[in-house]
Amino acid sequence: MKRSFILFLLSCSTAAFAQTGEKKNDDAKELDEVVIRGNANKYKEDDASQSLRLKTPLLEVPQNIQVVTIDALKDQQVISMSDGLIRNVSGLVRMEHWGDMYTNITARGSQIQAFRNGFNVVNSYWGPLTEDMSFVKNIEFVKGPAGFMLSSGDPSGLYNVVTKKPTGISKGEASFTMGSFDLYRAALDLDGKLSKNGKLLYRLNMAAQNKKSHRANEYNNRYTIAPVISYQLDDKTKLTLEYNYQRANMSNVGSFYVFAPNDFATLPVDFTTLPSGMPGTVIHDHSVYANLQHNINTNWKLTAQVGRFMYDQEGSSMWPTSVNADGTMIRNVGIWDARSRMTMGQAFVNGDVQTGAIRHRILGGLDMANKDYMADWSQSHNLDDSTKFFDPRNPDLGAPVNGYPQFDRETPLAERAQTGGTIDQAYTSLYLQDELGFFKNTVRLTLAARYTDLKQSQYGGAPDKAQHFTPRAGLSVSIDKETSIYALYDQAFIPQSGILSNGGKVQPMTGNNSEIGIKKEWFGGKWSTNASVYRIIKNNELTSDPTQPVGSGLSIELGQKVSEGIEFDLRGTIAPGLNLVANYAYTDSRLLKVAQSLEDSSIMKVRDIVPGFAKHTANVWLTYQVQEGILRGAGISAGGTFLGDRNTYWDPSPDGKKIDDYLKLDGGLFWQNDKLKITANVFNILNEYLYSGSYYAWLNAYNWQTEAPRNYRVSIAYKF
């Protein structure tokens, strides 16, 4: 009765909005999330978040954009960005896992950019620290170049992590999770008002986790706190202040890599080279946001936000100095202390105006950023020597013969990083877009352009500067109220730093994306499908000069690379209680042209595969919850992931060996009512040997890292 009354009030307020001609604002969307999420479909979103800047419904956007909802994350018991999240979107793979430290998602043949609340938080090739799901509302994946977000970055796309904000509804949720490998996790989510008039709101998320691994001596403990305060200054203006803190205490970075001279997957799934007693790695990750939203009038809205990101790491990484033909090796530990400081600001305006018979959805914005990253990789220590190699066939994980490393940390990191451990970037970028709607907005033409002025340096080199203009054009046509077809042409560029062997000037890497697709809502929007075909071309990418000694620092232009493929995504509520996520992608990434300096080289040839993707990816996740009767609230979940024709991340093996196809099946049971939910899942039900890996020519060895064998998680969540 209470829920029916609330829904009645919500429908009345929606009708009032319609009568006054006003658009639903972000607060109303938050109310929708709180009130009707339980009855609406759990896995489908119709609109992008405010931080993605677009005011166009996703059905009408001429681009492949997929949103992973908080309900999907909870049902799948995803607790961090690197914890099975990618099954929810077509074509995503993680070839180099980096444990639970960095996400590093690959799509359309390249690593995609990492965003948080609309800010590009990439501070180095490896970062940022993977987000804990305790403070995440949803994750948006934008396929292909996205000029409306990317000042610079790989044209394969981006993902945007959207954090939880106050909703204005007093509520809370406490949860506890336990599972295999000594996983113990507690989380708390509080949401409510700090003033009686509802102008001052808060949201507080906290989590603590202890977690070991299927490999000996590994651990990853996480602690998170994320308070948010919003204040409605007046009827038109809202200020939101947010702070996220993550602390990670983990074992040595890189210990999960396994090396062997002859083939992949030749050692037990739980094999490790990590000795007991090895000092671990500690990471502190702080992010602070201030966001101001001002409704100028019913047609125009201004958003301005600033972000400060501070990252500190003290630790080390394991990597062998050598791997012998019989499999024995010398293990090495290298220092990895790092510090990152990023300050970013954005201001953008959204407008919706009519000129005659043409509707204009206007987006204009300014992006500015200053990023500084420094790291010490200059110190290393061999754990073994030629008098006593480490033998994987008879591993001794006790104290190593050469003892544990004693690194110099008395010298300030800024001094230690000057030997080649600095990455700096600063840019200013302007963006303007007009989406013109014709024939009662059934035909939409998007015309846009971005101008970026950027300066950066890497690894102690001289600063490189670049100014670049990137156009964007898209067409979306509504066949009916539930179907649209689209075409897109967009460009991107990535400034590069290095020294060319021929003494020439380093040019930015440029890329363009051509894409067509069809989007359809089914049965009144309960579920949706999205199918797309794309082609991405990248020019002028730098690579080390194969004719020069290793470590020379000299580079050449690789040539031209092409990635092309098809993608299909389905998500939503298929029938009452039945929710489904299913997707498939075909990806092919190859060299289209070889630079002139490589034409006589046997290393790179036209049509050679660009490493780091799976040609076929397919995923499914299904949940069914009983709607009536004595079993009401009980449900079952099942899912699977298949990766076929995988390509290694670095070098092709000399004998043509490839990593195996990948098949993982998961499933579980759950029960819930209005207050309580109990979830139990088993992962890798078939107990398959799951891994990803590559070949490293300079070590003459295969390298891989395994995923956990069959394991389980049980969680209980209580809403109040």
C-alpha distance (Angstrom), angle and dihedral (degrees) to the residues before:
residue distance angle dihedral
M1 . . .
K2 3.79 . .
R3 3.83 92.2 .
S4 3.81 91.6 48.4
F5 3.80 90.5 51.6
I6 3.84 91.8 50.1
L7 3.80 91.1 48.6
F8 3.81 88.9 50.0
L9 3.80 90.9 53.2
L10 3.81 90.8 47.0
S11 3.81 91.9 51.7
C12 3.81 90.0 49.2
S13 3.81 91.6 51.2
T14 3.81 90.4 48.3
A15 3.77 89.8 51.8
A16 3.79 89.6 50.2
F17 3.81 89.9 54.3
A18 3.80 89.5 51.4
Q19 3.81 93.2 49.5
T20 3.80 93.5 51.7
G21 3.81 92.0 45.3
E22 3.82 92.5 -122.9
K23 3.79 122.0 141.4
K24 3.79 122.3 -120.3
N25 3.81 107.7 -96.1
D26 3.79 129.5 -144.7
D27 3.82 92.5 -95.5
A28 3.81 90.7 56.7
K29 3.81 89.4 50.6
E30 3.82 89.6 52.4
L31 3.82 88.7 51.6
D32 3.79 89.8 51.7
E33 3.80 88.8 53.1
V34 3.80 92.8 53.0
V35 3.78 100.2 40.6
I36 3.79 107.1 37.2
R37 3.80 104.2 22.9
G38 3.79 89.7 100.7
N39 3.81 92.4 58.2
A40 3.80 99.7 31.5
N41 3.79 121.8 77.6
K42 3.77 110.2 -75.4
Y43 3.79 102.4 -148.4
K44 3.81 103.8 45.9
E45 3.80 133.0 77.7
D46 3.80 123.3 -170.3
D47 3.81 98.4 -163.2
A48 3.77 137.8 39.5
S49 3.79 120.6 -116.9
Q50 3.79 121.9 -94.7
S51 3.82 89.1 -106.9
L52 3.83 90.9 63.0
R53 3.83 87.1 61.8
L54 3.80 96.0 -140.9
K55 3.81 118.1 123.5
T56 3.80 92.4 -175.8
P57 3.83 117.0 103.4
L58 3.80 111.0 -106.8
L59 3.80 90.2 -116.1
E60 3.81 89.0 63.7
V61 3.83 99.8 40.7
P62 3.83 111.5 106.8
Q63 3.80 93.4 -133.3
N64 3.80 140.7 71.6
I65 3.82 105.1 -98.6
Q66 3.81 121.0 166.3
V67 3.81 126.1 -172.1
V68 3.80 122.8 -155.1
T69 3.81 107.4 -153.9
I70 3.79 129.2 -143.5
D71 3.82 89.1 -116.0
A72 3.79 91.5 59.0
L73 3.80 90.0 48.9
K74 3.80 91.9 51.4
D75 3.80 95.1 46.0
Q76 3.81 90.6 50.9
Q77 3.83 91.8 43.2
V78 3.80 91.4 -125.5
I79 3.81 107.4 173.0
S80 3.81 100.8 173.3
M81 3.80 139.6 19.6
S82 3.80 91.5 -99.8
D83 3.80 94.8 49.1
G84 3.80 106.1 97.1
L85 3.80 95.1 -61.5
I86 3.82 95.4 130.3
R87 3.80 93.5 69.1
N88 3.81 87.5 79.8
V89 3.82 97.3 67.0
S90 3.79 130.9 51.3
G91 3.80 120.8 -104.5
L92 3.80 99.7 9.9
V93 3.82 120.1 139.0
R94 3.79 137.6 165.5
M95 3.78 108.4 -147.3
E96 3.81 95.8 169.2
H97 3.79 104.6 38.1
W98 3.82 100.4 -170.9
G99 3.78 87.1 -159.9
D100 3.78 111.9 -102.6
M101 3.80 93.2 -37.1
Y102 3.81 105.1 85.3
T103 3.81 128.3 17.3
N104 3.84 101.0 -148.1
I105 3.81 100.0 176.8
T106 3.79 119.9 -168.8
A107 3.81 123.3 -153.2
R108 3.78 132.8 165.1
G109 3.79 90.3 7.7
S110 3.83 100.5 -53.1
Q111 3.79 142.5 68.1
I112 3.80 110.4 -87.3
Q113 3.80 125.1 -136.3
A114 3.82 121.9 -97.9
F115 3.82 118.4 -130.6
R116 3.79 131.5 -179.8
N117 3.81 119.0 -164.4
G118 3.79 89.6 -19.7
F119 3.82 96.4 -49.0
N120 3.80 121.9 116.8
V121 3.82 99.4 -125.3
V122 3.81 97.7 -179.4
N123 3.80 104.7 129.6
S124 3.81 98.7 166.5
Y125 3.79 138.8 -8.4
W126 3.81 90.0 -79.2
G127 3.80 105.1 42.3
P128 2.91 163.7 137.3
L129 3.80 111.1 49.4
T130 3.79 107.5 -104.6
E131 3.80 111.8 -100.3
D132 3.79 121.7 -110.9
M133 3.80 108.8 -127.2
S134 3.81 94.2 -132.1
F135 3.81 92.4 89.6
V136 3.83 99.0 31.8
K137 3.83 122.7 107.0
N138 3.81 97.9 -177.0
I139 3.81 142.6 -35.5
E140 3.80 123.1 -121.1
F141 3.82 120.4 -154.0
V142 3.80 117.0 -159.2
K143 3.81 112.7 -167.7
G144 3.81 119.3 -147.5
P145 3.82 128.7 0.9
A146 3.78 113.3 -21.2
G147 3.79 109.0 -166.2
F148 3.79 90.6 178.2
M149 3.84 88.0 66.2
L150 3.81 110.3 16.5
S151 3.80 119.4 77.1
S152 3.78 85.7 177.4
G153 3.75 132.8 -16.5
D154 3.77 145.3 110.7
P155 3.83 113.3 -45.1
S156 3.80 91.4 -132.0
G157 3.80 89.9 85.5
L158 3.79 143.9 -112.5
Y159 3.78 144.4 -99.0
N160 3.79 122.8 -134.6
V161 3.80 119.9 -154.2
V162 3.82 109.5 -150.1
T163 3.79 114.0 -157.5
K164 3.80 126.2 -146.5
K165 3.81 118.4 -89.5
P166 3.82 132.7 -170.3
T167 3.80 112.8 -79.9
G168 3.80 100.8 -167.5
I169 3.82 91.0 -116.4
S170 3.81 117.2 110.5
K171 3.78 106.5 -126.8
G172 3.76 143.0 125.1
E173 3.77 143.5 -164.8
A174 3.80 131.7 -158.2
S175 3.79 121.9 -169.4
F176 3.78 139.4 -179.5
T177 3.81 126.8 -164.2
M178 3.78 131.1 -172.6
G179 3.76 130.6 175.2
S180 3.77 150.9 140.3
F181 3.80 121.5 -31.0
D182 3.82 93.1 32.7
L183 3.78 95.9 -63.8
Y184 3.80 112.1 173.4
R185 3.77 119.5 167.0
A186 3.81 135.7 168.3
A187 3.81 126.7 -174.3
L188 3.80 135.7 -179.3
D189 3.82 128.5 -163.9
L190 3.84 118.5 -171.2
D191 3.80 122.7 -178.2
G192 3.78 127.4 175.7
K193 3.80 154.0 98.5
L194 3.79 129.3 -55.3
S195 3.81 93.9 -171.5
K196 3.79 131.3 45.0
N197 3.80 92.7 -126.6
G198 3.80 91.2 57.5
K199 3.79 95.2 -122.5
L200 3.81 94.8 114.7
L201 3.81 112.6 56.8
Y202 3.79 135.2 172.1
R203 3.80 141.3 -162.3
L204 3.79 123.5 -168.7
N205 3.80 125.4 -174.3
M206 3.79 124.5 -179.3
A207 3.79 133.3 172.9
A208 3.80 138.8 174.1
Q209 3.78 125.1 -170.0
N210 3.79 139.0 -179.5
K211 3.78 114.8 -168.1
K212 3.78 135.7 167.5
S213 3.80 129.0 -173.1
H214 3.79 142.6 -119.3
R215 3.81 84.5 -107.4
A216 3.80 120.8 75.3
N217 3.82 120.8 -100.8
E218 3.83 95.1 11.5
Y219 3.79 123.5 124.0
N220 3.80 139.0 161.4
N221 3.80 117.0 -165.9
R222 3.79 119.2 -178.3
Y223 3.81 134.0 -167.8
T224 3.80 122.6 -173.1
I225 3.79 137.8 -179.9
A226 3.81 123.8 175.6
P227 3.84 119.5 175.2
V228 3.82 120.5 -178.8
I229 3.82 129.4 -173.3
S230 3.79 125.9 -172.6
Y231 3.80 127.4 -173.3
Q232 3.79 126.3 -166.2
L233 3.81 100.4 -141.2
D234 3.82 92.3 -173.3
D235 3.80 138.9 -30.3
K236 3.79 91.0 -66.5
T237 3.81 106.8 32.6
K238 3.81 133.2 65.2
L239 3.80 128.9 178.9
T240 3.82 121.0 -159.3
L241 3.81 124.8 -169.8
E242 3.80 119.6 -169.3
Y243 3.79 137.9 178.3
N244 3.82 127.0 -172.0
Y245 3.78 122.5 -171.2
Q246 3.78 124.7 -176.9
R247 3.79 125.8 178.7
A248 3.78 119.8 -170.1
N249 3.80 122.7 -167.9
M250 3.77 106.8 -174.5
S251 3.77 141.7 157.7
N252 3.79 121.4 -101.0
V253 3.79 112.8 -45.1
G254 3.79 110.6 -118.1
S255 3.80 97.0 26.2
F256 3.81 89.8 116.9
Y257 3.83 91.8 67.8
V258 3.81 116.7 100.9
F259 3.84 124.6 -161.9
A260 3.79 131.8 -160.0
P261 3.82 133.0 161.5
N262 3.80 102.1 -134.1
D263 3.81 113.6 38.2
F264 3.80 148.1 -23.7
A265 3.81 123.9 -80.2
T266 3.80 96.3 16.3
L267 3.82 95.0 134.0
P268 3.84 130.4 63.9
V269 3.79 117.6 -78.3
D270 3.81 90.7 -114.3
F271 3.82 95.6 47.4
T272 3.81 117.0 132.8
T273 3.78 138.8 169.6
L274 3.83 93.3 -153.2
P275 3.81 112.9 119.0
S276 3.78 120.0 -144.3
G277 3.78 114.0 -102.2
M278 3.81 95.1 33.8
P279 3.84 109.9 146.9
G280 3.80 112.0 -111.2
T281 3.79 137.1 -141.3
V282 3.80 127.1 -94.1
I283 3.82 122.2 -161.0
H284 3.80 129.2 -172.6
D285 3.81 114.8 -166.7
H286 3.82 119.3 -174.5
S287 3.80 127.1 178.0
V288 3.80 126.4 178.0
Y289 3.81 125.3 -171.4
A290 3.78 136.3 -173.4
N291 3.80 115.3 -170.6
L292 3.81 126.2 -176.3
Q293 3.82 121.2 -171.1
H294 3.78 120.5 -173.1
N295 3.80 125.5 -178.6
I296 3.80 102.2 -147.3
N297 3.80 89.0 -170.6
T298 3.80 137.0 -39.7
N299 3.82 90.8 -65.8
W300 3.80 104.9 38.2
K301 3.79 132.1 55.4
L302 3.80 129.9 -179.0
T303 3.80 122.7 -155.1
A304 3.80 124.0 -173.3
Q305 3.78 126.0 175.0
V306 3.77 140.5 166.6
G307 3.78 128.5 -161.8
R308 3.78 134.7 -166.3
F309 3.80 118.4 -163.5
M310 3.81 122.3 -169.5
Y311 3.78 122.7 -177.1
D312 3.82 128.1 178.1
Q313 3.79 126.6 179.6
E314 3.77 132.5 -179.3
G315 3.77 115.9 -178.2
S316 3.78 148.4 81.3
S317 3.78 143.3 -104.4
M318 3.81 131.1 -135.5
W319 3.79 122.9 -132.9
P320 3.81 129.2 151.3
T321 3.79 120.6 -105.8
S322 3.80 89.2 -151.7
V323 3.81 140.7 -5.1
N324 3.80 116.5 -150.1
A325 3.79 126.7 -143.6
D326 3.81 90.9 -106.9
G327 3.84 91.7 53.9
T328 3.79 97.1 -104.1
M329 3.78 115.2 128.4
I330 3.76 148.9 177.7
R331 3.79 109.9 -113.5
N332 3.78 117.1 -144.4
V333 3.78 132.6 -164.5
G334 3.81 118.6 -155.0
I335 3.77 124.8 -167.0
W336 3.80 116.9 -112.0
D337 3.76 111.4 -174.8
A338 3.79 113.1 157.6
R339 3.78 141.6 177.5
S340 3.80 127.9 -169.5
R341 3.79 130.6 -176.2
M342 3.79 121.1 -178.3
T343 3.80 128.3 176.1
M344 3.78 117.3 -174.2
G345 3.77 135.8 174.5
Q346 3.78 133.0 -171.5
A347 3.77 136.4 -178.0
F348 3.78 123.0 179.4
V349 3.77 137.9 163.7
N350 3.80 128.9 -148.0
G351 3.76 119.9 -157.5
D352 3.79 134.5 -178.3
V353 3.81 113.6 -168.6
Q354 3.77 139.1 154.1
T355 3.82 125.3 -134.1
G356 3.76 108.6 -176.6
A357 3.80 108.1 -56.7
I358 3.81 93.7 -17.1
R359 3.81 123.9 93.2
H360 3.80 117.3 -151.8
R361 3.80 122.8 -156.4
I362 3.78 101.4 -171.3
L363 3.79 128.3 -165.5
G364 3.79 123.3 -179.3
G365 3.75 127.7 166.6
L366 3.79 152.2 163.0
D367 3.83 123.8 -140.3
M368 3.80 125.1 -170.2
A369 3.78 129.3 175.6
N370 3.78 142.8 169.8
K371 3.80 117.0 -166.6
D372 3.80 128.2 -178.1
Y373 3.80 123.8 -179.3
M374 3.77 126.7 175.5
A375 3.78 131.3 175.9
D376 3.77 139.5 174.6
W377 3.81 111.7 -133.6
S378 3.80 94.3 148.6
Q379 3.82 100.1 98.5
S380 3.78 125.6 71.5
H381 3.78 139.7 164.0
N382 3.82 131.0 -157.7
L383 3.80 111.6 -134.0
D384 3.84 91.1 -164.4
D385 3.78 137.4 30.3
S386 3.79 139.6 -162.4
T387 3.80 91.1 -84.2
K388 3.79 90.1 62.6
F389 3.79 118.4 15.9
F390 3.78 120.5 -167.8
D391 3.80 107.0 -104.7
P392 3.85 116.1 -153.8
R393 3.80 89.9 -163.1
N394 3.80 89.9 60.3
P395 3.81 104.6 19.8
D396 3.78 118.9 -165.5
L397 3.82 108.1 -159.8
G398 3.78 94.3 179.5
A399 3.79 125.9 102.2
P400 3.84 108.3 -38.9
V401 3.79 121.0 -116.6
N402 3.82 91.9 -111.8
G403 3.79 94.4 43.2
Y404 3.78 126.9 -128.8
P405 3.82 123.0 -45.7
Q406 3.79 121.4 -91.6
F407 3.80 105.4 -159.9
D408 3.78 127.1 -167.5
R409 3.80 106.7 -109.6
E410 3.79 96.1 152.7
T411 3.80 90.3 83.2
P412 3.82 109.3 78.7
L413 3.79 114.3 -101.8
A414 3.81 91.2 -122.6
E415 3.81 89.1 63.9
R416 3.79 95.6 42.7
A417 3.83 91.7 50.3
Q418 3.80 93.9 57.5
T419 3.81 90.6 84.8
G420 3.80 90.2 78.2
G421 3.78 106.8 -57.4
T422 3.80 103.9 112.0
I423 3.80 130.6 105.5
D424 3.80 119.1 178.9
Q425 3.78 131.7 176.3
A426 3.81 135.9 173.0
Y427 3.78 127.3 174.5
T428 3.78 145.4 166.1
S429 3.77 118.1 -157.5
L430 3.81 136.2 -178.7
Y431 3.80 125.1 -159.3
L432 3.81 132.3 -172.4
Q433 3.80 126.7 178.9
D434 3.78 134.1 173.2
E435 3.78 121.5 -170.5
L436 3.80 106.7 -161.9
G437 3.79 115.8 -157.2
F438 3.80 119.3 -155.3
F439 3.81 132.8 -175.6
K440 3.81 95.1 22.8
N441 3.80 89.9 -38.6
T442 3.81 94.4 -61.4
V443 3.81 89.9 121.6
R444 3.81 116.9 47.5
L445 3.79 124.8 -172.9
T446 3.81 116.9 -168.1
L447 3.80 118.7 -158.1
A448 3.78 118.5 178.0
A449 3.78 145.4 150.1
R450 3.79 138.5 -168.9
Y451 3.79 129.4 -157.0
T452 3.80 118.7 -161.1
D453 3.79 130.3 -172.4
L454 3.79 108.9 -167.5
K455 3.79 139.2 172.6
Q456 3.78 125.0 -173.0
S457 3.78 144.2 157.0
Q458 3.78 132.5 -164.3
Y459 3.79 135.3 -158.2
G460 3.78 96.3 -7.5
G461 3.80 96.6 -50.1
A462 3.78 126.3 136.4
P463 3.82 115.6 -82.5
D464 3.79 117.0 -90.7
K465 3.78 121.3 -150.1
A466 3.77 129.3 -156.4
Q467 3.77 137.0 175.7
H468 3.76 116.7 -168.3
F469 3.79 140.2 175.8
T470 3.82 117.2 -151.9
P471 3.82 122.3 -173.3
R472 3.79 127.6 -155.3
A473 3.80 130.3 -162.4
G474 3.78 128.2 177.1
L475 3.77 137.7 171.1
S476 3.80 125.2 -160.4
V477 3.82 123.4 -179.9
S478 3.80 125.2 -171.3
I479 3.80 109.6 -139.4
D480 3.81 87.8 -174.7
K481 3.79 136.3 -24.2
E482 3.81 91.6 -72.0
T483 3.82 103.1 35.0
S484 3.79 133.1 65.0
I485 3.78 134.9 168.7
Y486 3.79 122.9 -156.3
A487 3.78 145.5 -174.6
L488 3.81 126.4 -162.1
Y489 3.78 139.1 -170.4
D490 3.80 116.3 -176.0
Q491 3.78 137.2 159.3
A492 3.78 135.1 -148.5
F493 3.78 136.8 -179.3
I494 3.78 135.9 -158.4
P495 3.81 119.1 -158.9
Q496 3.80 112.4 -134.4
S497 3.77 133.2 -155.6
G498 3.79 125.7 -155.1
I499 3.81 146.9 95.1
L500 3.81 118.5 -86.9
S501 3.79 117.5 -140.2
N502 3.80 90.8 -133.9
G503 3.80 91.8 53.0
G504 3.77 93.4 -115.2
K505 3.78 128.0 140.6
V506 3.80 118.2 -85.9
Q507 3.78 110.6 -117.8
P508 3.80 126.5 -155.2
M509 3.76 116.3 -99.1
T510 3.79 108.0 -109.4
G511 3.76 128.4 -158.8
N512 3.77 139.8 179.1
N513 3.76 133.8 -165.3
S514 3.80 128.2 -151.5
E515 3.78 114.3 -171.4
I516 3.79 140.8 166.3
G517 3.77 127.2 -174.4
I518 3.77 150.4 155.0
K519 3.82 127.4 -130.1
K520 3.78 125.2 -166.5
E521 3.78 136.5 -179.2
W522 3.79 115.9 -151.4
F523 3.81 131.1 -148.9
G524 3.76 97.8 -1.9
G525 3.80 95.6 -36.3
K526 3.80 97.0 -55.1
W527 3.78 90.8 130.3
S528 3.78 136.5 6.7
T529 3.78 141.9 -155.7
N530 3.79 130.1 -154.8
A531 3.81 124.5 -170.1
S532 3.81 122.9 -179.5
V533 3.79 141.4 171.8
Y534 3.81 118.8 -156.4
R535 3.79 144.7 176.7
I536 3.82 122.3 -162.3
I537 3.81 122.9 -171.7
K538 3.82 122.9 -166.7
N539 3.81 123.0 -167.6
N540 3.82 135.7 -164.8
E541 3.80 98.7 11.5
L542 3.81 111.7 172.3
T543 3.78 123.7 -127.2
S544 3.80 134.0 170.6
D545 3.81 113.6 -80.9
P546 3.84 105.6 -106.3
T547 3.81 91.0 -155.5
Q548 3.83 92.6 61.1
P549 3.81 129.6 73.6
V550 3.80 117.5 -89.8
G551 3.79 109.2 -92.1
S552 3.79 94.5 25.6
G553 3.82 90.7 121.4
L554 3.81 91.4 -136.1
S555 3.79 120.2 134.3
I556 3.78 141.1 -172.3
E557 3.78 133.1 -158.9
L558 3.79 110.6 -96.4
G559 3.80 97.0 -149.3
Q560 3.79 126.6 -127.5
K561 3.80 127.1 -23.4
V562 3.78 127.5 -165.5
S563 3.80 129.2 -160.9
E564 3.76 119.2 -173.4
G565 3.74 136.8 164.6
I566 3.77 151.2 118.7
E567 3.80 129.8 -91.9
F568 3.80 133.6 -165.5
D569 3.81 127.4 -173.2
L570 3.80 130.9 -178.2
R571 3.79 124.3 -178.7
G572 3.77 139.7 156.7
T573 3.80 144.6 59.5
I574 3.79 109.9 -33.9
A575 3.82 94.7 -179.0
P576 3.82 135.0 -10.5
G577 3.80 105.4 -56.9
L578 3.80 93.8 1.0
N579 3.84 114.7 109.1
L580 3.78 124.0 177.2
V581 3.78 140.6 -173.4
A582 3.81 115.0 -174.3
N583 3.79 131.5 161.0
Y584 3.79 144.4 162.9
A585 3.80 133.1 -168.7
Y586 3.78 135.7 -174.8
T587 3.81 112.8 -158.0
D588 3.79 130.4 -177.3
S589 3.81 121.8 176.8
R590 3.81 121.4 179.6
L591 3.78 145.6 151.3
L592 3.78 109.2 -89.4
K593 3.79 97.2 -179.5
V594 3.79 131.1 12.6
A595 3.79 120.1 -141.5
Q596 3.79 114.4 -108.0
S597 3.79 92.1 -112.2
L598 3.82 89.5 59.3
E599 3.80 98.9 46.2
D600 3.81 92.8 97.8
S601 3.79 93.8 41.9
S602 3.80 122.9 101.0
I603 3.81 90.3 -152.0
M604 3.80 98.0 75.2
K605 3.81 125.7 30.9
V606 3.79 134.9 168.6
R607 3.83 110.9 -85.0
D608 3.80 92.7 20.5
I609 3.79 110.9 146.9
V610 3.79 116.2 -104.9
P611 3.83 104.6 -131.7
G612 3.77 128.0 -121.3
F613 3.82 111.5 61.5
A614 3.79 145.0 80.3
K615 3.79 116.5 -119.3
H616 3.82 92.3 -145.8
T617 3.80 125.0 32.8
A618 3.80 124.2 173.4
N619 3.80 129.4 173.3
V620 3.78 137.8 175.7
W621 3.81 133.4 179.7
L622 3.79 120.7 177.9
T623 3.79 132.1 178.9
Y624 3.78 128.4 -175.4
Q625 3.80 123.7 -170.3
V626 3.80 123.0 -169.7
Q627 3.82 108.7 -118.1
E628 3.81 103.1 -166.4
G629 3.78 142.1 23.5
I630 3.75 134.5 31.2
L631 3.82 91.9 -37.8
R632 3.80 94.2 51.4
G633 3.80 109.5 144.3
A634 3.80 94.9 24.5
G635 3.77 117.6 116.5
I636 3.76 149.2 167.1
S637 3.82 131.7 -134.5
A638 3.79 130.4 -162.7
G639 3.77 134.6 171.2
G640 3.75 145.7 162.1
T641 3.79 142.4 -164.9
F642 3.80 127.0 -154.5
L643 3.81 125.9 -173.7
G644 3.77 115.4 -176.1
D645 3.80 133.0 -172.9
R646 3.79 93.5 9.6
N647 3.78 121.4 -167.2
T648 3.78 122.8 -147.2
Y649 3.78 120.8 -110.7
W650 3.81 101.5 -124.9
D651 3.80 128.0 12.0
P652 3.82 128.3 5.4
S653 3.78 111.6 -116.2
P654 3.84 116.2 -105.7
D655 3.81 92.3 -123.3
G656 3.81 96.0 45.0
K657 3.80 96.4 -109.5
K658 3.81 115.1 158.8
I659 3.76 133.8 -164.7
D660 3.79 114.5 -94.3
D661 3.77 125.4 -101.8
Y662 3.79 113.7 -91.1
L663 3.81 127.0 -128.1
K664 3.79 123.1 172.5
L665 3.81 126.4 173.5
D666 3.81 124.0 -167.6
G667 3.79 133.5 176.3
G668 3.75 145.9 155.7
L669 3.80 152.3 156.7
F670 3.79 133.1 -100.3
W671 3.78 141.9 178.6
Q672 3.78 129.6 -164.1
N673 3.77 145.3 167.2
D674 3.79 131.2 178.9
K675 3.81 92.9 -65.5
L676 3.78 110.6 19.4
K677 3.80 134.9 51.7
I678 3.79 127.0 -179.4
T679 3.82 118.2 -169.9
A680 3.80 129.8 -176.3
N681 3.80 123.2 179.4
V682 3.79 134.4 176.6
F683 3.81 115.3 -151.3
N684 3.80 125.5 -155.1
I685 3.78 90.4 13.8
L686 3.81 92.6 -178.7
N687 3.83 90.2 53.7
E688 3.81 91.0 -129.0
Y689 3.82 123.2 178.1
L690 3.83 97.0 -110.4
Y691 3.79 121.3 -172.7
S692 3.77 147.2 140.6
G693 3.77 125.9 -148.8
S694 3.75 152.5 140.9
Y695 3.78 144.1 -144.8
Y696 3.80 121.1 -100.6
A697 3.80 111.6 -154.4
W698 3.80 94.4 -166.6
L699 3.82 89.5 59.0
N700 3.81 95.9 36.0
A701 3.79 86.0 -135.0
Y702 3.76 143.2 114.5
N703 3.78 116.6 -120.5
W704 3.78 129.3 -163.4
Q705 3.77 142.5 153.5
T706 3.77 125.6 -144.2
E707 3.76 132.0 -136.3
A708 3.78 122.3 -136.1
P709 3.81 119.9 -76.5
R710 3.81 118.4 -126.7
N711 3.81 108.8 -30.5
Y712 3.78 140.5 158.3
R713 3.80 143.6 -142.9
V714 3.80 130.6 -161.4
S715 3.78 122.3 -169.5
I716 3.78 136.3 177.9
A717 3.80 122.9 -162.3
Y718 3.80 127.8 -172.5
K719 3.81 124.2 -165.1
F720 3.78 121.3 -154.5
